[in-house]
Amino acid sequence: MAIILKRKPLNLLEKLYLPQIVAGLSTTLKHMVAPKETMEYPEERPPIPKGYRGVPTLVKDPEGREKCVSCQLCEFVCPPKAIRIIPGEIQDEEHANVEKAPKEFDIDMLRCIYCGMCEEVCPEEAIWLQNQYSMSGYSREEMVNNKEKLYELGGTLPDQHFKWKKKKEAEAAGNAH
């Protein structure tokens, strides 16, 4: 059985639609007089909140050495599998206590979900999420950051551990005894 609902009849003002037209025009006038809410994006940028997770990059220590030892933990922990590392050997005396360094290190920014797990798992603090949030490219290949581009974006960060100096000092102390 169908239920029939009875509508209330419209009064004269409702039939003329004048209140609705006036309400719409008042909204338009308010927006014309109100201060501008639009941001001129490339020139003006919104403030970045504390703890923001942006583009993952590789960083070097203050002396310009690679911090990454190619342990591949970031590659294994990455949920979308956006990181690809090919390890290589090191024959540098300054890095005598490190067995490998990345020969190739790629991050596919089209796959990256900016979760920050790579930064958290890195034992050498070699990978950092920067505040950069506008990445663009004309092709898929441009959106894959290779090792050189990752170091260019990351730059140099202060090393809290000074691992190379501590290892040298420990070796010198061991040789002195």
Contacts in CASP RR format, 6 or more apart in sequence:
PFRMAT RR
TARGET T0000
AUTHOR 0000-0000-0000
METHOD contacts of the structure
MODEL  1
MAIILKRKPLNLLEKLYLPQIVAGLSTTLKHMVAPKETMEYPEERPPIPK
GYRGVPTLVKDPEGREKCVSCQLCEFVCPPKAIRIIPGEIQDEEHANVEK
APKEFDIDMLRCIYCGMCEEVCPEEAIWLQNQYSMSGYSREEMVNNKEKL
YELGGTLPDQHFKWKKKKEAEAAGNAH
13 19 0 8 1.000
39 45 0 8 1.000
39 46 0 8 1.000
48 131 0 8 1.000
48 133 0 8 1.000
52 131 0 8 1.000
52 133 0 8 1.000
53 114 0 8 1.000
53 115 0 8 1.000
53 116 0 8 1.000
53 119 0 8 1.000
53 129 0 8 1.000
54 114 0 8 1.000
54 129 0 8 1.000
54 130 0 8 1.000
54 131 0 8 1.000
54 132 0 8 1.000
54 133 0 8 1.000
55 109 0 8 1.000
55 112 0 8 1.000
55 114 0 8 1.000
55 129 0 8 1.000
55 130 0 8 1.000
55 132 0 8 1.000
55 133 0 8 1.000
55 135 0 8 1.000
55 145 0 8 1.000
55 153 0 8 1.000
56 107 0 8 1.000
56 112 0 8 1.000
56 114 0 8 1.000
56 116 0 8 1.000
56 118 0 8 1.000
56 119 0 8 1.000
56 127 0 8 1.000
56 128 0 8 1.000
56 129 0 8 1.000
56 130 0 8 1.000
56 150 0 8 1.000
57 127 0 8 1.000
57 128 0 8 1.000
57 129 0 8 1.000
57 130 0 8 1.000
57 145 0 8 1.000
57 150 0 8 1.000
57 151 0 8 1.000
57 153 0 8 1.000
57 154 0 8 1.000
57 155 0 8 1.000
58 66 0 8 1.000
58 67 0 8 1.000
58 68 0 8 1.000
58 105 0 8 1.000
58 126 0 8 1.000
58 127 0 8 1.000
58 128 0 8 1.000
58 147 0 8 1.000
58 150 0 8 1.000
58 151 0 8 1.000
58 154 0 8 1.000
59 67 0 8 1.000
59 125 0 8 1.000
59 126 0 8 1.000
59 127 0 8 1.000
59 128 0 8 1.000
59 151 0 8 1.000
59 154 0 8 1.000
59 155 0 8 1.000
59 156 0 8 1.000
59 157 0 8 1.000
60 66 0 8 1.000
60 67 0 8 1.000
60 151 0 8 1.000
60 155 0 8 1.000
60 156 0 8 1.000
60 157 0 8 1.000
61 67 0 8 1.000
61 156 0 8 1.000
61 157 0 8 1.000
61 159 0 8 1.000
61 164 0 8 1.000
62 156 0 8 1.000
62 158 0 8 1.000
62 159 0 8 1.000
63 164 0 8 1.000
64 156 0 8 1.000
65 94 0 8 1.000
65 95 0 8 1.000
65 164 0 8 1.000
66 101 0 8 1.000
66 102 0 8 1.000
66 126 0 8 1.000
66 151 0 8 1.000
67 124 0 8 1.000
67 125 0 8 1.000
67 126 0 8 1.000
67 159 0 8 1.000
68 101 0 8 1.000
68 102 0 8 1.000
68 105 0 8 1.000
68 124 0 8 1.000
68 126 0 8 1.000
68 127 0 8 1.000
69 98 0 8 1.000
69 99 0 8 1.000
69 100 0 8 1.000
69 101 0 8 1.000
69 124 0 8 1.000
69 126 0 8 1.000
70 85 0 8 1.000
70 87 0 8 1.000
70 88 0 8 1.000
70 100 0 8 1.000
70 101 0 8 1.000
70 102 0 8 1.000
70 103 0 8 1.000
71 123 0 8 1.000
71 124 0 8 1.000
72 85 0 8 1.000
72 87 0 8 1.000
73 121 0 8 1.000
73 122 0 8 1.000
73 123 0 8 1.000
74 83 0 8 1.000
74 85 0 8 1.000
74 117 0 8 1.000
74 118 0 8 1.000
74 121 0 8 1.000
74 122 0 8 1.000
74 127 0 8 1.000
75 81 0 8 1.000
75 83 0 8 1.000
75 84 0 8 1.000
75 85 0 8 1.000
77 117 0 8 1.000
77 118 0 8 1.000
77 121 0 8 1.000
78 117 0 8 1.000
78 118 0 8 1.000
79 113 0 8 1.000
79 115 0 8 1.000
79 117 0 8 1.000
80 111 0 8 1.000
80 112 0 8 1.000
80 113 0 8 1.000
81 111 0 8 1.000
82 107 0 8 1.000
82 108 0 8 1.000
82 109 0 8 1.000
82 111 0 8 1.000
82 112 0 8 1.000
82 113 0 8 1.000
83 105 0 8 1.000
83 106 0 8 1.000
83 107 0 8 1.000
83 108 0 8 1.000
83 118 0 8 1.000
84 104 0 8 1.000
84 105 0 8 1.000
84 106 0 8 1.000
84 107 0 8 1.000
84 108 0 8 1.000
85 102 0 8 1.000
85 104 0 8 1.000
85 105 0 8 1.000
85 106 0 8 1.000
86 102 0 8 1.000
86 103 0 8 1.000
86 104 0 8 1.000
86 105 0 8 1.000
87 100 0 8 1.000
87 101 0 8 1.000
87 102 0 8 1.000
87 103 0 8 1.000
88 100 0 8 1.000
88 101 0 8 1.000
88 102 0 8 1.000
88 103 0 8 1.000
89 99 0 8 1.000
89 100 0 8 1.000
89 101 0 8 1.000
90 98 0 8 1.000
90 99 0 8 1.000
90 100 0 8 1.000
90 101 0 8 1.000
94 164 0 8 1.000
95 101 0 8 1.000
95 164 0 8 1.000
96 167 0 8 1.000
97 167 0 8 1.000
102 147 0 8 1.000
104 146 0 8 1.000
104 147 0 8 1.000
105 146 0 8 1.000
105 147 0 8 1.000
105 150 0 8 1.000
106 144 0 8 1.000
106 145 0 8 1.000
106 146 0 8 1.000
106 147 0 8 1.000
107 144 0 8 1.000
107 145 0 8 1.000
107 150 0 8 1.000
108 143 0 8 1.000
108 144 0 8 1.000
109 135 0 8 1.000
109 143 0 8 1.000
109 144 0 8 1.000
109 145 0 8 1.000
110 140 0 8 1.000
110 143 0 8 1.000
110 144 0 8 1.000
114 129 0 8 1.000
116 129 0 8 1.000
118 127 0 8 1.000
119 127 0 8 1.000
119 128 0 8 1.000
119 129 0 8 1.000
124 163 0 8 1.000
125 157 0 8 1.000
125 159 0 8 1.000
125 160 0 8 1.000
125 161 0 8 1.000
128 154 0 8 1.000
128 157 0 8 1.000
130 153 0 8 1.000
130 154 0 8 1.000
132 153 0 8 1.000
135 143 0 8 1.000
137 143 0 8 1.000
145 153 0 8 1.000
END
